[in-house]
Amino acid sequence: MLQHVSYSLDVIREEARRLVCKGVIDRKQPIYVLCQFIPPRDWEYVERELERSDFLLRDPIVDLLGREDWCED
């Protein structure tokens, strides 16, 4: 039986933060760019969690991340 990964808002934020800090995505891009880095079978769980937290897929990543001091060198 396949298990799906739990995608809490904190997990989604941490993944987005990691991708921004690595320079893979830009904080000005829409949240939906994250779908490129999350398995398609799990994307509906991510969407549901984002909707539950009042985020739209077209909102910029920076809205999801909040603070500006999240990248460390």
CORUR-V611544 format. One record per residue. RES is the residue in three letters. PSI is psi in whole degrees, -180 to 180 (* if undefined). D_CENTER is the distance of its C-alpha to the mean C-alpha in whole Angstrom. Layout:
[[RES & PSI & D_CENTER] [RES & PSI & D_CENTER]]
This chain:
[[MET & 131 & 26] [LEU & 137 & 22] [GLN & 144 & 20] [HIS & 152 & 16] [VAL & 141 & 14] [SER & 128 & 13] [TYR & 86 & 9] [SER & 166 & 10] [LEU & -37 & 8] [ASP & -40 & 9] [VAL & -43 & 8] [ILE & -45 & 4] [ARG & -43 & 5] [GLU & -41 & 7] [GLU & -44 & 6] [ALA & -44 & 4] [ARG & -44 & 8] [ARG & -45 & 10] [LEU & -39 & 9] [VAL & -46 & 10] [CYS & -32 & 13] [LYS & -11 & 14] [GLY & 14 & 14] [VAL & -38 & 13] [ILE & 163 & 11] [ASP & 144 & 12] [ARG & -15 & 11] [LYS & -12 & 13] [GLN & 156 & 11] [PRO & 153 & 10] [ILE & -32 & 6] [TYR & -14 & 8] [VAL & -20 & 8] [LEU & -23 & 5] [CYS & -21 & 8] [GLN & -17 & 10] [PHE & 3 & 9] [ILE & 134 & 9] [PRO & 137 & 12] [PRO & -36 & 14] [ARG & -20 & 15] [ASP & -13 & 12] [TRP & -37 & 10] [GLU & -33 & 12] [TYR & -38 & 12] [VAL & -48 & 8] [GLU & -45 & 9] [ARG & -44 & 12] [GLU & -41 & 10] [LEU & -44 & 9] [GLU & -41 & 12] [ARG & -30 & 14] [SER & 13 & 12] [ASP & 32 & 13] [PHE & 143 & 10] [LEU & 149 & 11] [LEU & -22 & 10] [ARG & -9 & 12] [ASP & 147 & 11] [PRO & 151 & 10] [ILE & -38 & 7] [VAL & -32 & 10] [ASP & -37 & 10] [LEU & -40 & 7] [LEU & -35 & 9] [GLY & -106 & 12] [ARG & 156 & 15] [GLU & -7 & 16] [ASP & 40 & 17] [TRP & -12 & 14] [CYS & 133 & 15] [GLU & 143 & 19] [ASP & * & 21]]
